[in-house]
Amino acid sequence: MTRLSRFLSAPALAICFVSSAAIAQERSAATSEVFSRYASRVIKVQVVETSSGAKASFGSGFFVTADGHIVTNYHVISSLINTPERYRAEMIEPGGATLPVTVVAFDAVNDLAVLSSGLRGRPYFEVGPSPVAQGTRLFSLGHPKDLGLSIVEGTYNGLLLHTLYPRIHLTASLNPGMSGGPTIDDAGHVIGINVSTQGNQVSFLVPVDRATDLLRGALAANAGREAPSLAQLARQLRDHQDVFLRTMFDSSTKTMELGPFRVVTQPAPFFRCWGDATRDDDLAYRKSRHRCATDDDIYLDEDQTTGTITIDHELVSTKTLNSSRFFALYTSVFSSDNSPSGLEEFVTSWKCVTRNVRADSVPMRAVLCLRRYRKLGELYDGFLKVAVLGSRDVGLVSTLGMTGVTFDNVKRLSERYLRLVSWR
């Protein structure tokens, strides 16, 4: 390198370092300014077990009216709906004061709730339409792992593709306890409500317009408003499935070839489908699998979700097994237990019926299993599993899973599904 080139390159390098440091300092300053300006509008929400006084769960929330209304996630306060006699809710202010709060409205499908604190004149976020471009830097506030109010920087990356109800993809590290807190831009506009994370900087928000709709309804129903209850939750789940299942498995549903069979795939645009197959040449048989599901589910309790439809096809074939050994293999695949788990508090035990059926001339062995929701009226989980009969070296086991549906919808979906399984 010549003296001239050294002379020219050194200042450029210095400028680069100065520029990077300046940018980092500017961002740090912006983050601290956002936190100091808006932190007083964010509180911790905790649910307390009444008899012991012990904290059962916690999350975050934020003021949205001058009358002290607070938005949070439904899953933060779901215990108050499931078993109101056992729990109460409190808010903890930034200064540490603890005050009681009550649930005035909730939307379980969108995982939102509105609380009343009775406080007046507190700083609050005005929620409403807030257009935002992909790549915009955002700030999430909340109480991660009960460590105190924190702020996290992230990037707006648009809406998820595989959901019936919208979710925002936020590139940021949200943690448990931040649920129900706001994600805002640097001007304090609420973009979404923290709801969940998959780790590795992949987090999700409920769009603010869903909270706006819920708040508007809660404020408009001041007189004679029905108290939040399990009856409301059951009604919301029924309304959800009416939208979700209206055209499921109708004549426009996509199908695909799987071995010698034709099967359902991606029954709606918001379903995600994937597949795999065994590749071990030493095995006497081969399995291929195709599965479809959505990123939607509805929170009921820590170990209980609902509102989903899943499809699972498993093709089993052989070139070397004789008919009796293949039949034993095929039977074991059909008999495997892949029913979803459930808490006895919420659902009954499974009850199953097994029959030989025929749909469009295709003979099948079918098992239909149901369990009822104990507290949510006539709602059920169900799964239909079928094995196509009639071949000595190839078979199809296909399973339709349904959660939070009425018996009429179980029957309707099962009948439609059976008609869409066929030989090519």
C-alpha positions in Angstrom: 0.0 0.0 0.0 1.4 3.5 -0.9 1.6 6.3 1.6 -1.2 8.1 -0.3 -3.5 5.1 -0.1 -2.8 4.7 3.6 -3.5 8.4 4.1 -6.8 8.2 2.3 -8.0 4.9 3.9 -7.3 5.8 7.6 -9.8 8.8 7.8 -12.4 6.7 6.0 -12.0 3.9 8.6 -12.3 6.4 11.4 -15.4 8.0 9.9 -16.9 4.5 9.7 -16.3 3.8 13.3 -17.5 7.2 14.4 -20.6 6.8 12.3 -21.5 3.4 13.7 -21.0 4.6 17.3 -23.1 7.6 16.6 -25.9 5.5 15.2 -25.8 3.1 18.2 -25.8 6.1 20.6 -28.7 7.7 18.8 -30.8 4.5 18.9 -30.0 4.0 22.6 -31.1 7.6 23.3 -34.3 7.0 21.3 -35.1 3.9 23.3 -34.5 5.5 26.7 -36.7 8.4 25.6 -39.5 6.1 24.6 -39.3 4.3 27.9 -39.3 7.4 30.0 -42.2 9.0 28.1 -44.5 6.0 28.1 -43.6 3.6 31.0 -46.2 5.1 33.3 -48.9 3.9 31.0 -47.9 0.2 31.4 -48.8 -1.9 34.5 -48.4 -5.4 35.7 -51.5 -7.6 35.9 -51.5 -10.5 38.3 -54.1 -13.2 39.1 -54.2 -14.3 42.7 -55.6 -17.5 44.2 -58.2 -16.2 46.6 -58.0 -18.8 49.4 -54.2 -18.7 49.7 -53.4 -15.2 48.5 -50.7 -16.7 46.3 -49.9 -15.3 42.8 -51.2 -17.8 40.2 -50.2 -16.0 37.0 -49.1 -12.5 35.8 -48.8 -10.5 32.6 -48.8 -6.9 31.5 -51.4 -4.3 30.5 -51.7 -0.7 29.5 -54.1 2.2 30.1 -56.3 3.1 27.1 -58.9 5.6 28.5 -59.0 8.5 31.0 -61.4 6.4 33.0 -58.8 3.8 33.8 -59.6 1.1 31.4 -56.8 -1.4 30.7 -56.1 -3.7 27.7 -54.3 -7.0 28.3 -54.4 -10.5 26.8 -57.3 -12.9 27.5 -54.9 -15.6 28.5 -53.5 -13.4 31.3 -56.9 -13.3 33.0 -58.5 -16.5 31.7 -58.7 -18.1 35.2 -61.2 -15.4 36.2 -63.5 -16.6 33.5 -62.9 -20.4 33.9 -63.2 -20.4 37.8 -64.2 -16.9 39.0 -64.8 -18.2 42.5 -61.2 -19.2 43.0 -59.3 -16.1 41.6 -59.2 -12.3 41.7 -57.1 -9.9 39.6 -54.9 -7.0 40.6 -52.8 -4.4 38.9 -49.4 -3.3 40.2 -48.4 0.3 39.2 -44.8 1.2 38.4 -44.4 2.7 41.9 -45.5 -0.6 43.4 -49.0 0.2 44.5 -51.5 -2.7 44.2 -55.1 -2.1 43.2 -58.0 -4.5 42.3 -59.2 -4.7 38.7 -62.2 -6.4 37.1 -62.8 -7.8 33.7 -65.4 -5.9 31.7 -65.0 -7.5 28.3 -63.0 -10.2 26.6 -62.3 -11.6 23.1 -60.9 -15.1 23.5 -60.5 -15.7 19.8 -58.2 -12.7 19.4 -56.7 -13.2 23.0 -57.7 -9.8 24.3 -59.4 -8.4 27.5 -60.5 -5.0 28.8 -60.1 -4.4 32.5 -61.5 -1.6 34.7 -59.3 -0.1 37.4 -61.5 2.8 38.5 -58.6 5.2 38.3 -59.2 8.6 36.7 -56.9 11.0 35.0 -54.0 8.6 34.4 -51.8 9.0 31.2 -53.0 6.5 28.6 -52.5 5.4 25.0 -55.1 6.4 22.5 -55.7 3.2 20.5 -56.7 3.5 16.8 -55.5 2.9 13.3 -51.7 3.1 13.1 -50.3 2.4 9.6 -46.8 1.0 9.7 -44.3 -0.1 7.0 -42.4 -3.3 7.1 -39.0 -2.7 8.7 -40.2 0.0 11.1 -38.5 -0.1 14.4 -40.9 -0.7 17.3 -40.7 -0.9 21.1 -42.4 -3.5 23.3 -43.1 -2.8 26.9 -43.9 -5.3 29.6 -42.8 -7.3 32.6 -40.6 -10.2 31.4 -40.5 -13.1 33.9 -41.6 -10.7 36.7 -38.2 -8.9 36.5 -39.8 -5.4 36.4 -41.0 -3.2 33.6 -38.7 -3.5 30.6 -38.5 -2.2 27.0 -37.5 -4.3 24.0 -36.6 -3.1 20.5 -38.0 -5.0 17.5 -38.8 -4.8 13.8 -42.3 -4.8 12.3 -42.5 -7.6 9.6 -46.1 -7.6 8.6 -48.9 -10.1 9.2 -48.6 -13.9 9.4 -49.8 -15.7 6.3 -51.2 -18.9 8.0 -53.8 -17.5 10.4 -57.6 -17.0 10.1 -57.3 -14.0 12.5 -54.5 -11.6 12.0 -51.2 -11.7 13.9 -48.2 -9.4 13.5 -44.8 -10.9 13.1 -42.4 -8.9 15.3 -38.6 -9.6 15.2 -37.9 -9.2 18.8 -37.3 -11.1 22.0 -40.6 -11.1 23.9 -40.6 -13.2 27.1 -43.3 -14.6 29.4 -44.8 -11.8 31.5 -44.8 -9.3 28.6 -48.1 -10.7 27.3 -50.7 -8.0 27.2 -48.2 -5.1 27.1 -48.1 -2.6 24.2 -45.8 -2.5 21.2 -45.5 1.1 20.0 -43.6 3.2 17.6 -41.4 6.1 18.7 -44.3 8.5 18.6 -46.3 6.4 21.1 -48.8 4.9 18.6 -49.9 1.4 19.6 -49.2 -1.0 16.8 -50.1 -4.2 18.5 -50.5 -6.1 21.8 -47.8 -8.6 22.9 -49.2 -12.1 22.7 -46.7 -14.9 22.2 -43.2 -15.8 21.1 -41.4 -18.8 19.4 -38.0 -17.6 20.6 -35.0 -16.8 18.4 -36.3 -13.2 17.8 -39.7 -14.5 16.5 -42.6 -12.9 18.4 -46.3 -12.1 17.7 -48.7 -9.3 18.3 -52.4 -8.9 18.1 -53.1 -5.9 15.7 -54.3 -2.8 17.6 -57.6 -2.6 15.6 -58.8 -5.8 17.4 -58.3 -4.1 20.7 -60.0 -1.0 19.4 -63.1 -3.0 18.4 -63.3 -4.7 21.8 -62.8 -1.4 23.7 -65.4 0.3 21.7 -67.9 -2.4 22.4 -67.1 -2.4 26.1 -67.6 1.3 26.4 -70.8 1.3 24.4 -72.5 -1.3 26.6 -72.4 0.6 29.9 -76.1 -0.1 30.9 -77.3 -3.6 31.3 -74.0 -5.2 30.1 -73.7 -8.9 30.6 -71.0 -9.8 33.0 -68.1 -11.7 31.4 -68.7 -15.4 31.8 -68.2 -19.0 30.5 -71.5 -18.5 28.6 -69.9 -15.7 26.7 -66.8 -17.8 26.0 -68.9 -20.6 24.7 -70.8 -18.2 22.4 -67.5 -16.8 21.1 -66.2 -20.2 20.3 -69.4 -21.1 18.4 -69.3 -17.9 16.5 -65.6 -18.6 15.6 -66.3 -22.0 14.2 -69.3 -20.8 12.2 -66.8 -18.5 10.3 -63.9 -21.0 10.4 -65.8 -24.1 9.2 -68.4 -22.6 6.8 -66.7 -23.7 3.6 -64.4 -26.3 5.0 -64.1 -29.4 2.8 -66.6 -28.2 0.2 -66.3 -28.8 -3.6 -63.6 -26.2 -3.9 -61.2 -27.8 -1.5 -57.8 -28.7 -2.9 -56.8 -32.3 -3.2 -53.5 -34.0 -4.0 -52.1 -37.4 -5.1 -50.5 -39.5 -2.4 -49.4 -42.8 -3.8 -52.5 -44.4 -5.5 -54.8 -42.2 -3.4 -56.3 -38.7 -3.7 -56.5 -36.8 -0.4 -57.4 -33.4 1.0 -54.7 -30.7 1.2 -54.7 -27.1 2.3 -58.5 -26.8 2.9 -58.2 -23.0 3.2 -55.5 -20.4 2.2 -54.4 -19.9 5.9 -53.4 -23.6 6.3 -49.8 -24.6 6.3 -49.0 -28.0 4.8 -45.8 -30.1 4.9 -44.7 -33.7 4.3 -41.9 -36.2 4.7 -41.1 -39.8 3.8 -38.8 -42.6 5.1 -35.7 -43.1 2.9 -34.1 -46.2 4.6 -33.5 -48.9 2.0 -33.0 -51.5 4.7 -36.6 -51.2 5.8 -39.2 -53.6 4.5 -41.8 -50.9 4.1 -42.0 -47.2 3.3 -44.0 -44.4 5.0 -44.9 -41.0 3.5 -46.7 -38.4 5.5 -48.6 -35.2 4.6 -49.9 -32.9 7.3 -51.9 -29.6 7.3 -52.7 -27.2 10.2 -53.0 -23.5 10.9 -51.1 -21.2 13.3 -54.4 -20.4 15.0 -55.5 -21.8 18.4 -57.6 -20.3 21.1 -56.3 -20.3 24.7 -58.5 -21.8 27.4 -55.9 -22.6 30.0 -52.1 -23.3 30.4 -52.5 -26.9 29.1 -55.7 -26.5 27.1 -56.2 -24.8 23.7 -59.1 -25.1 21.2 -60.4 -23.9 17.9 -58.1 -25.9 15.5 -58.5 -28.2 12.5 -55.7 -30.6 11.6 -55.3 -33.1 8.7 -52.8 -35.9 8.8 -52.3 -38.5 6.0 -49.9 -41.4 6.3 -49.2 -43.7 3.3 -47.8 -47.1 4.1 -46.4 -49.3 1.3 -44.2 -52.4 0.8 -42.6 -54.4 -2.0 -41.3 -57.2 0.2 -43.7 -57.9 3.1 -46.3 -60.7 2.5 -50.0 -59.8 3.0 -50.2 -61.0 6.6 -47.1 -59.0 7.8 -48.2 -55.9 5.9 -51.7 -56.2 7.4 -50.1 -56.3 10.9 -48.0 -53.2 10.1 -51.0 -51.4 8.7 -53.1 -52.2 11.7 -50.4 -50.9 14.1 -50.3 -47.6 12.2 -54.1 -47.3 12.3 -54.2 -48.2 16.0 -51.6 -45.7 17.2 -53.0 -43.2 19.6 -52.6 -39.6 18.4 -55.5 -38.1 20.2 -54.8 -34.7 21.8 -54.3 -34.5 25.5 -56.7 -32.6 27.8 -57.3 -31.6 31.4 -60.1 -33.5 33.2 -61.2 -30.1 34.5 -62.2 -29.0 31.0 -63.0 -32.2 29.0 -64.5 -35.6 29.5 -62.8 -38.8 28.5 -62.8 -39.9 24.9 -65.7 -42.1 23.6 -65.1 -43.9 20.3 -67.1 -45.8 17.8 -65.5 -48.0 15.1 -67.2 -49.0 11.9 -66.6 -50.3 8.3 -67.9 -47.5 6.0 -67.9 -46.9 2.3 -67.7 -43.4 0.7 -68.0 -43.2 -3.1 -67.2 -46.9 -3.4 -64.1 -46.7 -1.3 -64.2 -49.2 1.6 -62.7 -47.9 4.8 -62.3 -48.8 8.5 -63.2 -45.7 10.4 -63.1 -44.7 14.1 -64.8 -41.5 15.3 -63.9 -40.3 18.8 -65.5 -37.4 20.8 -65.1 -35.7 24.2 -67.3 -33.0 25.5 -66.3 -29.7 27.1 -67.5 -29.7 30.7 -68.1 -26.0 31.1 -68.8 -24.7 27.5 -72.1 -26.0 26.5 -72.4 -28.4 23.6 -68.9 -28.1 22.3 -66.7 -31.1 21.6 -63.2 -32.2 20.5 -63.3 -34.9 17.9 -61.1 -36.9 15.6 -61.9 -39.1 12.6 -59.4 -41.7 11.6 -59.9 -43.9 8.5 -57.9 -46.7 6.9 -58.6 -47.4 3.3 -59.1 -51.2 2.7 -58.7 -53.4 -0.4 -54.9 -53.6 -1.1 -52.2 -56.1 0.1 -49.2 -53.8 -0.3 -50.4 -50.2 0.1 -52.6 -48.4 2.5 -53.7 -44.9 3.6 -54.4 -43.8 7.2 -56.0 -40.4 7.3 -56.9 -38.4 10.4 -59.1 -35.3 10.7 -58.7 -33.5 14.1 -61.3 -31.0 15.3 -61.3 -29.0 18.6 -64.1 -26.8 20.0 -66.8 -27.7 17.6 -70.5 -28.6 17.8 -71.7 -32.1 17.2 -73.5 -31.0 14.0 -70.1 -29.7 12.7 -68.3 -32.9 13.7 -70.9 -34.8 11.7 -70.9 -32.4 8.7 -67.1 -32.2 8.5 -66.6 -36.0 8.9 -69.0 -36.7 6.1 -67.4 -34.2 3.7 -64.0 -35.4 4.6 -64.8 -39.1 3.9 -66.1 -38.1 0.4 -62.8 -36.5 -0.5 -60.7 -39.7 0.1 -60.5 -41.8 -3.0 -58.4 -44.0 -5.2 -56.8 -42.2 -8.2 
